[in-house]
Amino acid sequence: QVQVVESGGGLVQPGGSLRLSCAASRSIFSSSLKGWYRQAPGKQREWLAGISSGGNINYADSVKGRFTISRDNAKNTVYLQMNGLKPEDTAVYYCRVRQFDLEYWGQGTQVTVSS
C-alpha cells in the first residue's frame, strides 16, 4: 500500500523554525516529483517548493530564502526546513508525490505560528 506521511508540525513562535518530514513508500519515492504545499483556513492550497528526481529545486516567492526543501533517498524522505516563521505561515502543510500520471498526498501536518 502506497503511503505518504507528514510529520514535524506544531506550535512555534514568530521567528522560530520547524522541520517537516514526509516519508513516502519506497515504490513511489524514486523517479518522482516531490513537493510541499500548504492550506490556510479559507484559502486555496498553495504550492511552496518542489524537488525533482534529478534534484532540481524550485520555490514559491513567498517562501524563497526562508524555506529549504531537501531529501534523503536512503530514508525515502523529503524535508522542508522552515526558518523565520511568520504568523501568516500558519496552515496545514501537505506533501505531494507525483510519479508519472499518479499523485499521492499525505494527510497534512498543522503548523501554527503564534506568540
Backbone torsions as a table, in degrees:
resi	resn	phi	psi	omega
1	GLN	NA	131.3	-179.3
2	VAL	-75.3	134.7	179.0
3	GLN	-133.8	143.2	171.8
4	VAL	-133.4	118.3	-172.7
5	VAL	-130.9	119.7	176.9
6	GLU	-92.6	153.9	174.5
7	SER	-156.5	168.0	174.8
8	GLY	106.2	-4.2	178.8
9	GLY	-72.0	172.3	179.0
10	GLY	164.0	-166.6	179.2
11	LEU	-99.9	130.2	-179.1
12	VAL	-140.7	149.4	178.5
13	GLN	-78.8	155.6	176.0
14	PRO	-54.2	136.7	-176.9
15	GLY	90.1	-9.7	-178.0
16	GLY	-81.3	-176.2	-176.9
17	SER	-131.7	152.9	172.2
18	LEU	-145.0	152.5	171.7
19	ARG	-122.1	119.4	176.9
20	LEU	-92.3	146.4	177.0
21	SER	-122.1	148.1	176.7
22	CYS	-134.4	108.1	178.7
23	ALA	-97.1	127.4	-178.2
24	ALA	-121.1	156.9	176.8
25	SER	-60.7	142.6	-177.5
26	ARG	-57.3	-33.8	-174.6
27	SER	-65.7	-22.5	-178.3
28	ILE	-113.5	-7.0	-173.5
29	PHE	-71.5	-44.4	179.5
30	SER	-76.7	159.7	178.9
31	SER	52.1	41.8	-179.2
32	SER	-141.2	156.6	174.0
33	LEU	-96.0	129.6	-177.4
34	LYS	-117.8	136.9	-178.1
35	GLY	-143.6	157.3	174.4
36	TRP	-111.4	138.3	178.8
37	TYR	-132.6	166.7	172.3
38	ARG	-146.2	156.8	177.5
39	GLN	-140.2	117.6	176.5
40	ALA	-91.2	156.7	-179.7
41	PRO	-55.4	129.7	177.4
42	GLY	77.7	5.1	-178.4
43	LYS	-121.4	162.4	177.2
44	GLN	-76.0	156.3	176.6
45	ARG	-65.1	136.3	-173.8
46	GLU	-118.1	131.0	174.7
47	TRP	-76.0	138.7	-177.9
48	LEU	-114.9	-46.7	-173.6
49	ALA	-160.9	152.8	178.1
50	GLY	-145.2	151.2	176.3
51	ILE	-136.7	128.5	-177.4
52	SER	-86.5	172.0	178.2
53	SER	-63.9	-25.2	178.4
54	GLY	-87.5	-2.4	176.9
55	GLY	95.3	4.8	176.5
56	ASN	-71.6	136.2	-174.7
57	ILE	-123.9	139.3	175.5
58	ASN	-138.3	152.1	-179.4
59	TYR	-132.1	149.4	168.8
60	ALA	-72.1	149.7	-179.1
61	ASP	-59.6	-30.0	-175.8
62	SER	-66.9	-19.9	-176.7
63	VAL	-123.7	-3.9	-178.0
64	LYS	-59.6	131.2	-178.8
65	GLY	90.7	-15.7	179.0
66	ARG	-113.2	-34.8	-177.6
67	PHE	-108.6	146.8	178.2
68	THR	-134.1	125.6	176.5
69	ILE	-97.8	141.6	177.8
70	SER	-152.2	173.0	-179.1
71	ARG	-145.2	156.4	173.2
72	ASP	-126.2	101.7	-175.5
73	ASN	-64.3	-32.0	-179.1
74	ALA	-66.6	-27.3	-179.5
75	LYS	-104.0	2.0	-177.7
76	ASN	52.5	44.2	-173.4
77	THR	-133.1	139.2	173.3
78	VAL	-117.3	144.6	-175.3
79	TYR	-119.5	158.0	169.8
80	LEU	-133.3	105.7	175.5
81	GLN	-85.2	123.0	-176.5
82	MET	-118.7	118.3	179.6
83	ASN	-117.7	160.6	178.0
84	GLY	57.6	43.4	-174.8
85	LEU	-66.1	145.1	-177.8
86	LYS	-121.4	157.8	177.2
87	PRO	-55.1	-33.3	179.6
88	GLU	-72.4	-5.7	173.2
89	ASP	-82.7	-5.3	178.9
90	THR	-62.1	124.9	-176.5
91	ALA	-178.4	173.0	166.6
92	VAL	-91.0	129.1	-177.4
93	TYR	-103.6	133.1	-176.1
94	TYR	-122.4	148.9	172.9
95	CYS	-108.3	138.2	178.2
96	ARG	-126.8	133.5	176.5
97	VAL	-120.0	121.6	-180.0
98	ARG	-115.3	121.5	178.3
99	GLN	-125.1	114.1	-176.1
100	PHE	57.4	-121.8	-177.5
101	ASP	-96.2	8.7	-177.2
102	LEU	-112.4	146.5	175.6
103	GLU	-132.7	148.8	-177.0
104	TYR	-133.0	135.7	-179.8
105	TRP	-118.4	147.5	170.5
106	GLY	-84.1	-179.3	-176.4
107	GLN	-84.7	-12.6	178.7
108	GLY	95.2	154.1	175.5
109	THR	-136.0	133.6	-174.6
110	GLN	-80.7	131.5	172.2
111	VAL	-119.5	124.4	178.7
112	THR	-123.2	123.7	179.5
113	VAL	-111.0	110.2	-175.0
114	SER	-158.9	148.8	175.5
115	SER	-93.7	NA	NA
